[in-house]
Amino acid sequence: MINKMIKILIIAALIFTAFLIYTLLSPRLVIKNEGGKTNFELKLATTTLVLPLPEIETIVVPAPEKAAPARPAPQITAPKLIAPAPVKEVSSKSFEELVNGSLIQLYCGYLSANETNFTSISRGTGIIISSKGEILTNRHIIYDENMKKARPDCFVLKSPFPNSKSEKPKIYYSADIISYPLTEKISETFSKDKYYNDFAILKVNKRPAAESKIAQLLQTSYATDEDYAIMEIGGVFNYLPIDWAYNPKNNDQLITLGYGIDAAHIANQITSTVGRLSGNIDINETRKPQILLIESNATQGFSGGALINPKSKGLIGLISWITSGDEIGKYTVAIFRDFLIEMMLNELDFNLKAL
């Protein structure tokens, strides 16, 4: 019994010793919390190794600075398409009515006292520009360069426009020369000083007397009462209004009108041509439109004719001469409205705007 107890005590002592040894040598897991950071520490009896969990790299995103107010995106406004202002017509009459009542043919020369001779005749075109029967034409039609004086006897003729029956111009009136520049033409060639003052003013005087022989001399007939109704009513004349608004631009399409000769060298009717404005002769270097060059097929007889803006039907210039032959190109040359006003005021004391 005693031996049995001793054995039990020995076994118990051995178990206790083993437990003590195991306790001393076994590792313990201690979880520590330091400063809010959790570390796992594995403690060994002989040494302590601290193996913290790898910290997550913190990327500090700075607080956004106070942003400047966003600028509004620029507004891109589509350009407004502005339609050109409509061109105002100078008259409610049709183009044919205006031309038919205002464009005339002029014959100027020396008529003998007994009306048996009509010599040194110059023929061209004229434009009635006022209700009083004032006529605008070229100086070189009424002025005799050889005699150095004006041809005193001028007559107004006209054919219908359009002239479907090819009627010869009839005699309507005699006309008085009112005024013209005393300066003679300067140049005979294509130059800026040729015919720059090539204008004159005439005025309808009277209808030819029944006994007049001028129709016989010109081999034509006199106008009838029906014909006169196209030209005037009770002494008030139809006329071609001036377009005061037109500003010339290269390549404008313009109308030239005059009693030009045809292939048979006969000037029986008004010829209408359309041409492109292609240049300007600057007389006094002001860079303003003065002498316009129009590419058109005008012929002899157009002198004193009308340059017309087809959009307004108004007069914008006085045709003076044409270039041809050995001269550069072929142009109808016209004195522009504004330059005409200036020159006529300076040389004739005649104001076109006062009509």
Secondary structure, 3 states (H helix, E strand, C coil): CHHHHHHHHHHHHHHHHHHHHHHHHCCEEEEEEECCEEEEEEECCCCEEEECCCCCCCCCCCCCCCCCCCCCCCCCCCCCCCCCCCCCCCCCCCHHHHHHHHEEEEEEEEECCCCCCEEEEEEEEEEECCCCCEEEECHHHHEECCCCEECCEEEEEECCCCCCCCCCCEEEEEEEEEECCCCCCCCCCCCCCCCCCCCEEEEEEECCCCCCCHHHHCCCCECCHHHHHHHEECCEECCCCECCCCCCCCCCEEEEEECCCCCCCCCCCCEEEEEEEEEEECCCCCCCCCEEEEECCCCCCCCCCEEEECCCCEEEEEEEEECCCCCCCCCEEEEEHHHHHHHHHHHHCCCHHHC
